[in-house]
Amino acid sequence: MAKRTNPFTDAFMPQCKVHIGAKQFNNNEDRLKKVYEKTLNLLYKGAKKQCAIEESSELPNIVPESKEKMKQLFIGKDGSLIHSGTMAQSSSLVSLECGCGVAAASACSYCDKALCAECRHFCECCDKFYCSCCSFTGSEGSKICVSCYG
């Protein structure tokens, strides 16, 4: 036996669920006009305040923080921050020694390690000197630094 036919097919309208949230409810034209007018009023009030301050030439007192209140932090051996310590004094390259014990002539352009004339490697691409840790051997025995290799 076949199903009965629906007698209301002419008036049948498919139903679907529609969710209306607070955002959709508040985004009507009247609400948006009120928000726009309120924003303009706030901007005009702020501009009037600024003009009044400039006319009266009473600038707010801005006191910069003194450098005495600032403190230098140092990193301890365990990785924690220490509030006391001394800065390492920079010394010239001539007094530094290379890892092999010879007086340094230059520094690595990548890691600033002291290098003697024997330990430094010349990069073929950027024409700078690098240590053995910061350079690779390229094709035909040429040296390439870490920066140019990638």
N, C-alpha and C positions, 0 to 999 in steps of 0.2 A: 504494500500500500504506500502511496506517495505522501509526502508531507503536505499539510494544508498551505495554501498561499496566504501571504500576509495581506489583509484587507486595507492596511494603512500605508501602503507603499507610496502613495501620492504625497502624503504629509510627512514622510520619513526624512529626518535630517540626522546625519551622523553626529554623534557627540564626541567631543574631545575635551580633555582636562586642560585648563589654562591656569597657570600660577601667576598671581599678581603679588609681587613683593612690595616692600616699603619704598624701594627705589622707583619702581614703575608708578606707584601711587603718588609720590611726591614730584614726579617729573611732568606735571601738567603745566600748561602755559601760565596760569595765574600764579602758581607757586614760583616758577622760574622768574617771572617779572618782579615779584617781591624780593627775591634773593638778589637780583641784578640791581634794584633800586637801593637796597640796604648796602651792597658793596660800594656803589657809587658814593653814597652818603659818607661811609667810612673813609673813602679815599679823599673826599673833599675836606672832611674834618682834619685829617692828617696833614693835608697841604696847608690848611689855615694855621695849624699849630706851628708848622715849619716856618711859615712866613712871619708869624708873631715872634718866634725865637730869633730870626735873623734881624728883624727890625729893632728889637730890644737889645740886640748884640750881647745877650747873656748866654754865653756858651757854657755847657756843662763842664765842670772841672774833671778833666781826664788825667788821672795820676798814673803814669807808667810804673810798672813793678820795678823795684830796684833790683839790681843784679846781686845785691847782698843776700836777698832772700832765696835766690836760686842756688842749688847745690849740684855738684857733679857727682854722678853715680858711677861706680866701678863694678866690674864683673869679677866675682871671686873665683877661686879655683874649682869650687863645686858648682859654679854656674849661677849662684845667687847674687843679688845686688847688694853692694856694700856702700855705705854713705861716706866712708873715709878712705883716703888713699892718695897716691901721687901719680901724676901723669908721667909717662915715660918720656925722657928727653930724647929728641931726635939727634942722631949723630951723623956725621958725614959718611959717605960710602967708603972712603979710603980706610977708615978705621975698622970697618966691618970685614969679616973674613968669610970666604966662600966655604961650602961644606967640605971641601978637600983640604982646607987649612991655608990656602994662599990668599993674599990680600985681594979684596974684591975690586974689580974695575968698573962694573956696571951692575944694574939690577934687572931682574926679569920684568918684562913689560906687562905680564899678566898677574903674577903673584907677589912681586916686589922682593923676591929672594935675592940675596947678594950673590953675584956670579963673578968668577975670575975669567980670564981670557980663554982658558981651556974648557970650562964647563958651559959656556954660553953657546946656544944654537941660533943660527940666523934663519928667520922665516923667509922663504922665497916669495911669498905673496905680499906681505905687508912691510917687509924690510925692517923688522925690529928683532931684538934679541930676547930669547926665552930660555928657561931652564929645561932640563931633560924631562921633568914632570909635566910641563906645559907645552911640549912639542911632540909631534909624531914624525916618523920617517915616511915620506911620500914616495911617489914613483921615482925611480932612478936614483934613490938615496938622498933626495932633497928633503929638507926639514920643513914642516908646516906646523904653525901654532894651533892651539886649541880654537881660537876665534876664527881662523880662516878654514879650518878643517871641516866645520859643520856647515 
